[in-house]
Amino acid sequence: MLIADCGDNARQRSKIHLFLLDEPDPLESGTVKEVTRITVRYPDGARDCEAVAVDSVRNQIVLLTKSFLPQSGVYVVPLPRLTKKKLDINVTATRIATLVLPLVTAADFDASTGDLWVTNYFQAFRFRATQRRQSFAQQFKQLPDAFDLPKWRQVEAVAVDQDQNVWITSEGSPTPLGKLILEPSGSGGK
């Protein structure tokens, strides 16, 4: 499991933290045994980031920045192996692409296909992987599929389950949870 402490609306943080841990089985124990902390710096200064996704096949953590402008920087950090030896890692992220998307708030990989799902407040985007181990640079050069989101306050999270269902949630109370119906934007469907 990855927990990201990476939001920075004011773009003032010189570093962010990612925490890796084995998620305990809640039926057996609620105790986390070991946590690996990854301290990340961006090569081009502080960035606001709300979208983080882990691809365990390509062994990468992907961070997508958030901006009011239609540009999201895509950065990668190697996914370290969890060992007892390295519990505190320092790394500089590598910028690999810029996506023409404003207000990116969430991301997740489809574990079976390698497709990356990205959301902003208005739409979900699927960046298809033509091969499971395709390079991210090639994957992001392709035009994504776009899907309209419900008119919720702010979509803030996306997750792809083992059956390739795409789930979203939003800010607010009560917090809505919904499964996307995958009809491309402009197709007339909901």
C-alpha positions in Angstrom: 0.0 0.0 0.0 1.1 3.6 -0.7 0.1 6.6 1.3 1.1 9.9 -0.3 1.6 13.2 1.6 2.1 15.2 -1.5 -0.6 17.9 -1.8 0.9 21.4 -2.0 -1.7 24.0 -3.2 0.6 26.9 -2.5 3.6 25.1 -4.2 5.9 25.8 -1.2 7.1 22.3 -0.1 10.7 21.5 -1.1 10.0 17.8 -0.7 7.0 15.4 -0.3 6.7 12.0 1.3 5.4 8.7 0.1 5.0 5.8 2.6 5.0 2.2 1.5 3.7 -0.6 3.8 2.3 -4.0 3.7 -1.4 -3.5 4.4 -2.4 -5.6 7.4 -5.4 -8.0 7.3 -8.0 -6.1 9.4 -9.4 -9.5 10.6 -6.0 -10.5 12.0 -4.3 -7.3 13.1 -4.6 -3.6 12.8 -0.9 -3.1 13.3 1.5 -2.0 10.6 4.9 -3.7 11.1 7.2 -1.6 9.0 6.9 1.6 6.9 9.3 2.7 4.2 9.4 6.5 3.8 10.4 7.9 0.4 11.3 11.5 0.5 10.8 12.9 -3.0 12.0 16.2 -4.5 11.0 17.5 -7.9 13.8 18.4 -10.3 12.1 21.7 -11.2 10.9 23.0 -7.9 7.8 22.6 -5.7 4.7 21.2 -7.4 1.1 20.5 -6.3 0.3 16.8 -6.7 -2.9 15.0 -5.8 -2.7 12.1 -8.3 -0.4 9.2 -7.4 -0.5 5.7 -8.9 1.7 2.6 -8.5 2.5 0.2 -11.3 4.0 -2.8 -9.7 4.7 -4.5 -13.1 6.8 -1.6 -14.3 8.1 -0.9 -10.8 7.3 2.7 -10.9 5.3 5.3 -8.9 3.7 7.9 -11.1 2.9 11.4 -9.8 0.8 13.9 -11.8 0.7 17.5 -10.9 -2.3 19.7 -10.5 -2.7 23.1 -12.1 -5.5 25.5 -13.2 -3.6 25.7 -16.5 -4.2 22.7 -18.9 -0.9 21.1 -18.1 0.0 18.3 -15.7 3.6 17.3 -15.2 4.1 13.5 -15.1 6.9 12.4 -12.8 8.2 8.9 -12.0 9.9 7.5 -9.0 11.3 3.9 -8.9 9.2 1.6 -6.7 11.6 0.2 -4.1 11.5 -3.3 -2.9 10.3 -3.4 0.7 13.2 -4.7 2.8 14.1 -4.2 6.4 17.4 -2.6 5.4 16.0 0.6 3.7 13.3 2.3 5.7 14.1 5.8 4.6 14.9 6.6 0.9 15.6 10.0 -0.7 15.0 10.4 -4.4 14.6 13.1 -7.1 11.6 12.4 -9.3 12.1 12.2 -13.1 9.8 14.3 -15.3 8.8 12.2 -18.3 5.8 14.0 -19.9 3.4 16.9 -19.8 -0.3 16.1 -20.2 -2.7 18.8 -21.5 -5.1 18.4 -18.6 -6.1 20.9 -16.0 -6.9 20.2 -12.3 -5.7 16.6 -12.2 -6.9 15.1 -8.9 -6.5 11.3 -9.1 -4.9 8.4 -10.9 -4.8 4.6 -10.8 -3.5 1.8 -13.0 -5.5 -1.1 -14.2 -3.2 -3.9 -12.9 -4.1 -6.3 -15.7 -3.7 -4.0 -18.7 -1.4 -1.2 -17.6 -3.9 1.4 -18.6 -3.6 4.6 -16.5 -6.9 6.3 -15.4 -6.6 10.0 -14.6 -9.4 12.2 -13.4 -9.9 15.9 -13.0 -13.1 17.6 -11.7 -15.0 17.0 -14.9 -13.8 13.9 -16.8 -11.9 10.6 -16.5 -9.2 9.8 -19.0 -7.8 6.4 -19.9 -4.3 6.3 -21.3 -4.2 2.9 -22.8 -1.1 0.7 -22.7 -0.7 -1.1 -26.0 1.6 -3.6 -24.3 1.6 -4.3 -20.6 5.2 -3.1 -20.2 5.1 -0.3 -22.6 7.1 2.7 -21.6 5.2 5.5 -20.0 6.6 8.0 -22.5 5.0 6.1 -25.3 1.8 5.5 -23.4 1.3 9.3 -22.8 2.0 10.2 -26.4 -1.3 8.5 -27.3 -4.6 10.4 -27.2 -6.6 9.2 -24.2 -10.2 8.0 -24.1 -12.3 10.6 -22.3 -15.4 9.9 -20.2 -17.8 12.4 -18.6 -18.1 12.3 -14.8 -21.2 12.9 -12.7 -21.8 16.5 -11.7 -20.4 16.0 -8.3 -18.7 18.7 -6.2 -15.1 17.7 -6.9 -14.0 14.2 -8.0 -11.0 13.5 -5.9 -10.2 9.8 -6.2 -10.3 7.0 -8.8 -9.6 3.3 -8.3 -9.7 0.3 -10.8 -10.7 -3.0 -9.2 -9.6 -6.5 -10.2 -12.6 -6.8 -12.6 -11.6 -3.6 -14.4 -14.4 -1.6 -12.9 -13.5 2.1 -12.5 -14.7 3.7 -9.2 -14.7 7.4 -8.3 -15.5 9.4 -5.2 -15.8 13.1 -4.3 -15.4 15.6 -1.5 -18.4 16.4 0.6 -20.7 14.8 3.1 -22.2 12.4 2.5 -19.3 11.3 0.3 -20.6 9.8 -3.0 -19.1 6.6 -4.5 -19.9 5.6 -8.0 -18.9 3.2 -10.8 -18.2 4.7 -14.1 -20.3 3.6 -17.1 -17.6 3.5 -19.8 -19.2 5.3 -22.7 -16.9 7.9 -24.3 -17.7 11.6 -23.9 -20.0 12.9 -26.6 -21.5 9.4 -27.4 -24.9 10.5 -26.0 -24.8 8.0 -23.2 -24.4 8.4 -19.4 
